[in-house]
Amino acid sequence: MFAPPPCARYIGRTMQNTMHSVLDLFRLDNKIALVTGATAGLGAAVATALSQAGATVAVHGNRHPADETAAAINAAGGTSAAFQADLSDTIGAETLFKQVKEKFGRVDILFNNAGTIIRNEAVDFTLEAWQEVIQVNLTSVFQLSQLAGRDMISRNAPGKIVSIASLLSFQGGIRVPAYAASKGGVAQLTKALANEWASKGIQVNALAPGYFETANTAPLRADETRSRQILERIPAGRWGQPEELVGAALFLCSPASDYVTGTVLTVDGGWMGR
């Protein structure tokens, strides 16, 4: 029987060891992650992926706890707990962070996914609607990031903060003035916090998803004309699925991205390259 030469065996072992060490860069063992807006869609998919990578995951729901997401993670052998806080309230972020710290002691990874969208003509957009969208999509992101950053710095511990931006961080959109403004703000806030905290071992990044099949895009998908226009612009020719965001999310939440900060990474089927 043919035996590979010693050099081939050495190369094989080296490649195997390298593969293990590379994969280890994506492990999140002994990490506590908080994922907001995790009752369904992108948030639930990301929370599940972080758990599969080894993290203990606190999953948040805005109107009710993300019980189903937590139950699914626990049933699969992970560790998760569900929390509820109204992020449209200015005290919601502090309430949520306090609950998670009381349960798990700290937060190593913050994934700001919770968001809302209100569609209306700019001339008819009410101040109340504007303030609600800005509070949930931008102000609560700052509040939670500040709380997480403060906690990490006080412990002299490295950490990851990832926020959901949008293609409308770069474009104006149609009939969503507050949403576009909030997501533009998320992109700039990401860069500002990254500048301050990079030297402390805290990476702050954002993901800008394209058009995914979620509850937020249901009205667009139901509009035959808008759906056709959107699909014509996407080189991939289809809507994204929530699980197609998790690879990029895991990268930004893991040690694999320790030299990546202040970045807004698009996951959009090629939309921005068109």
C-alpha positions as CSV (number, residue, x, y, z in Angstrom):
1,M,0.0,0.0,0.0
2,F,1.4,3.4,-0.9
3,A,2.4,5.6,2.0
4,P,2.6,9.4,1.5
5,P,6.2,10.8,1.9
6,P,7.0,12.5,5.3
7,C,6.8,15.9,3.7
8,A,3.3,15.2,2.5
9,R,2.3,14.0,6.0
10,Y,3.8,17.1,7.5
11,I,1.9,19.4,5.1
12,G,-1.3,17.5,5.7
13,R,-1.0,17.9,9.5
14,T,0.0,21.6,9.1
15,M,-3.0,22.3,7.0
16,Q,-5.3,20.4,9.4
17,N,-3.9,22.3,12.4
18,T,-4.3,25.6,10.5
19,M,-7.8,24.8,9.6
20,H,-8.6,24.2,13.3
21,S,-7.0,27.4,14.3
22,V,-8.8,29.4,11.6
23,L,-12.1,27.9,12.6
24,D,-11.4,28.8,16.2
25,L,-11.3,32.4,15.3
26,F,-15.0,32.2,14.8
27,R,-15.8,30.6,18.1
28,L,-17.6,32.5,20.8
29,D,-17.2,30.2,23.7
30,N,-17.6,31.8,27.2
31,K,-19.0,35.0,25.5
32,I,-22.3,36.7,26.5
33,A,-24.1,38.2,23.6
34,L,-27.2,40.5,23.6
35,V,-29.2,40.6,20.4
36,T,-32.0,43.1,20.2
37,G,-35.1,42.6,18.1
38,A,-34.6,38.8,18.1
39,T,-38.2,37.6,18.1
40,A,-38.0,36.7,14.4
41,G,-36.3,37.4,11.1
42,L,-32.7,38.7,11.0
43,G,-32.4,39.0,14.8
44,A,-33.5,35.5,15.5
45,A,-31.2,34.1,12.8
46,V,-28.2,36.0,14.2
47,A,-29.0,35.0,17.8
48,T,-29.2,31.3,16.7
49,A,-25.9,31.6,14.8
50,L,-24.1,33.2,17.8
51,S,-25.4,30.4,20.0
52,Q,-24.1,27.7,17.6
53,A,-20.7,29.4,17.8
54,G,-20.7,28.9,21.5
55,A,-22.1,32.2,23.0
56,T,-24.7,32.5,25.7
57,V,-27.3,34.7,24.1
58,A,-29.7,37.2,25.6
59,V,-32.6,37.7,23.1
60,H,-34.7,40.8,23.2
61,G,-38.2,41.6,22.1
62,N,-39.6,45.1,22.0
63,R,-43.3,44.4,22.8
64,H,-42.9,40.9,24.3
65,P,-40.0,38.7,25.3
66,A,-38.3,36.7,22.5
67,D,-39.5,33.5,24.2
68,E,-39.7,31.4,21.0
69,T,-36.1,32.3,20.0
70,A,-34.7,31.5,23.4
71,A,-36.7,28.2,23.6
72,A,-35.4,27.1,20.2
73,I,-31.8,27.9,21.2
74,N,-32.1,26.0,24.5
75,A,-33.8,23.1,22.8
76,A,-30.8,22.8,20.4
77,G,-28.4,22.6,23.3
78,G,-27.5,26.3,23.6
79,T,-28.0,28.7,26.5
80,S,-30.4,31.6,26.1
81,A,-32.8,33.8,28.0
82,A,-35.5,36.1,26.7
83,F,-36.0,39.7,27.7
84,Q,-38.4,42.5,27.0
85,A,-38.0,46.2,26.9
86,D,-39.6,49.0,24.9
87,L,-36.8,50.7,23.0
88,S,-39.2,53.4,21.8
89,D,-39.1,54.6,25.4
90,T,-36.0,56.6,26.4
91,I,-35.5,54.4,29.4
92,G,-36.0,51.1,27.5
93,A,-32.3,50.6,26.7
94,E,-31.2,51.1,30.3
95,T,-33.9,48.8,31.5
96,L,-32.9,46.1,29.1
97,F,-29.1,46.3,29.8
98,K,-29.8,46.2,33.5
99,Q,-31.9,43.0,33.1
100,V,-29.2,41.3,31.1
101,K,-26.4,42.2,33.5
102,E,-28.4,41.0,36.4
103,K,-29.0,37.6,34.6
104,F,-25.6,37.1,33.0
105,G,-23.2,39.5,34.7
106,R,-21.8,41.2,31.7
107,V,-22.2,41.7,27.9
108,D,-19.2,40.9,25.6
109,I,-21.1,41.2,22.3
110,L,-23.9,43.7,21.6
111,F,-25.8,43.2,18.4
112,N,-28.1,46.1,17.8
113,N,-30.8,44.7,15.5
114,A,-34.1,46.2,16.8
115,G,-35.6,48.6,14.4
116,T,-38.9,50.0,13.0
117,I,-40.0,51.7,9.8
118,I,-42.9,54.0,9.1
119,R,-43.8,54.8,5.5
120,N,-45.4,58.1,4.6
121,E,-44.9,61.1,2.3
122,A,-42.4,63.5,3.8
123,V,-45.0,66.3,3.7
124,D,-47.4,64.2,5.8
125,F,-44.8,62.6,8.2
126,T,-45.8,63.5,11.7
127,L,-43.3,64.6,14.4
128,E,-44.5,61.7,16.6
129,A,-43.7,59.2,13.9
130,W,-40.3,60.8,13.3
131,Q,-39.4,60.7,16.9
132,E,-40.4,57.0,17.3
133,V,-38.3,55.9,14.4
134,I,-35.3,57.9,15.5
135,Q,-35.6,56.7,19.1
136,V,-35.8,53.0,18.2
137,N,-33.4,53.0,15.3
138,L,-30.7,55.4,16.4
139,T,-31.0,56.8,19.9
140,S,-31.5,53.4,21.5
141,V,-28.5,52.1,19.5
142,F,-26.4,54.9,21.0
143,Q,-27.8,54.2,24.5
144,L,-27.1,50.5,24.4
145,S,-23.7,51.0,22.7
146,Q,-22.8,53.5,25.4
147,L,-23.8,51.1,28.2
148,A,-22.0,48.2,26.6
149,G,-18.9,50.3,26.0
150,R,-18.9,51.6,29.5
151,D,-19.2,48.1,30.9
152,M,-16.4,46.7,28.7
153,I,-14.0,49.6,29.5
154,S,-14.7,49.3,33.2
155,R,-13.7,45.7,33.1
156,N,-10.7,46.4,30.8
157,A,-12.2,43.7,28.5
158,P,-12.4,43.5,24.8
159,G,-15.7,43.5,23.1
160,K,-17.8,43.6,19.9
161,I,-20.6,46.0,19.0
162,V,-22.4,45.4,15.7
163,S,-25.4,47.4,14.6
164,I,-27.8,46.9,11.7
165,A,-27.5,49.8,9.3
166,S,-29.2,49.7,5.8
167,L,-28.8,50.4,2.2
168,L,-30.5,53.6,3.2
169,S,-27.4,54.5,5.1
170,F,-26.1,55.4,1.6
171,Q,-29.3,56.2,-0.3
172,G,-32.4,58.2,0.4
173,G,-35.2,55.7,-0.2
174,I,-38.8,56.6,-0.9
175,R,-41.4,57.6,1.6
176,V,-39.2,56.7,4.6
177,P,-37.5,60.0,5.6
178,A,-37.1,59.1,9.3
179,Y,-35.8,55.5,8.5
180,A,-33.2,56.9,6.1
181,A,-32.1,59.5,8.5
182,S,-31.8,57.0,11.4
183,K,-29.8,54.5,9.3
184,G,-27.5,57.2,8.0
185,G,-27.0,58.0,11.7
186,V,-26.2,54.4,12.5
187,A,-23.4,54.4,9.9
188,Q,-21.8,57.6,11.3
189,L,-22.3,56.5,14.9
190,T,-20.5,53.3,14.1
191,K,-17.5,55.2,12.9
192,A,-17.5,57.7,15.8
193,L,-17.6,55.0,18.4
194,A,-14.9,52.9,16.6
195,N,-12.6,55.9,16.6
196,E,-12.9,56.3,20.4
197,W,-12.8,52.6,21.4
198,A,-10.5,50.8,19.0
199,S,-7.5,51.4,21.3
200,K,-9.4,49.8,24.1
201,G,-9.9,46.5,22.2
202,I,-13.6,47.2,21.3
203,Q,-14.5,46.8,17.7
204,V,-17.6,48.7,16.5
205,N,-19.0,47.8,13.1
206,A,-22.3,47.7,11.2
207,L,-24.0,45.5,8.7
208,A,-26.1,47.0,5.9
209,P,-28.5,44.3,4.7
210,G,-30.0,44.6,1.3
211,Y,-33.6,43.5,0.6
212,F,-34.3,40.5,2.8
213,E,-37.5,38.6,3.3
214,T,-38.6,40.0,6.6
215,A,-41.7,41.6,8.2
216,N,-40.3,45.0,7.4
217,T,-40.1,44.3,3.7
218,A,-43.5,42.6,3.4
219,P,-45.3,45.7,2.0
220,L,-42.6,46.0,-0.7
221,R,-42.8,42.4,-1.6
222,A,-46.6,42.7,-1.8
223,D,-46.4,45.7,-4.2
224,E,-45.9,44.1,-7.6
225,T,-44.4,47.2,-9.2
226,R,-42.0,48.0,-6.4
227,S,-41.0,44.3,-6.0
228,R,-40.2,44.1,-9.7
229,Q,-38.2,47.3,-9.6
230,I,-36.2,46.1,-6.6
231,L,-35.4,42.7,-8.1
232,E,-34.3,44.2,-11.4
233,R,-31.7,46.2,-9.5
234,I,-30.3,43.2,-7.5
235,P,-27.6,41.3,-9.5
236,A,-28.5,38.2,-7.5
237,G,-32.0,38.5,-8.8
238,R,-33.8,37.6,-5.6
239,W,-34.6,38.6,-2.1
240,G,-32.2,37.6,0.7
241,Q,-33.0,35.0,3.3
242,P,-32.3,35.8,7.0
243,E,-29.8,33.0,7.3
244,E,-27.7,34.6,4.6
245,L,-26.8,37.4,6.9
246,V,-25.4,35.2,9.7
247,G,-22.0,34.6,8.2
248,A,-21.2,38.3,8.1
249,A,-22.7,38.8,11.5
250,L,-20.6,36.0,13.1
251,F,-17.5,37.4,11.5
252,L,-18.0,40.8,13.0
253,C,-18.9,39.3,16.4
254,S,-15.9,37.0,16.6
255,P,-12.1,37.3,17.0
256,A,-11.8,36.8,13.2
257,S,-12.6,40.6,12.9
258,D,-10.3,41.9,15.7
259,Y,-8.6,44.3,13.2
260,V,-11.9,45.4,11.6
261,T,-13.5,48.4,13.1
262,G,-15.5,51.4,11.9
263,T,-16.8,49.5,8.9
264,V,-20.3,49.2,7.4
265,L,-20.4,45.9,5.5
266,T,-23.1,45.5,2.9
267,V,-24.8,42.1,2.5
268,D,-27.1,42.9,-0.4
269,G,-26.8,40.5,-3.3
270,G,-24.7,43.0,-5.2
271,W,-27.2,46.0,-4.9
272,M,-24.5,48.6,-4.1
273,G,-22.2,47.4,-6.8
274,R,-24.9,47.9,-9.5
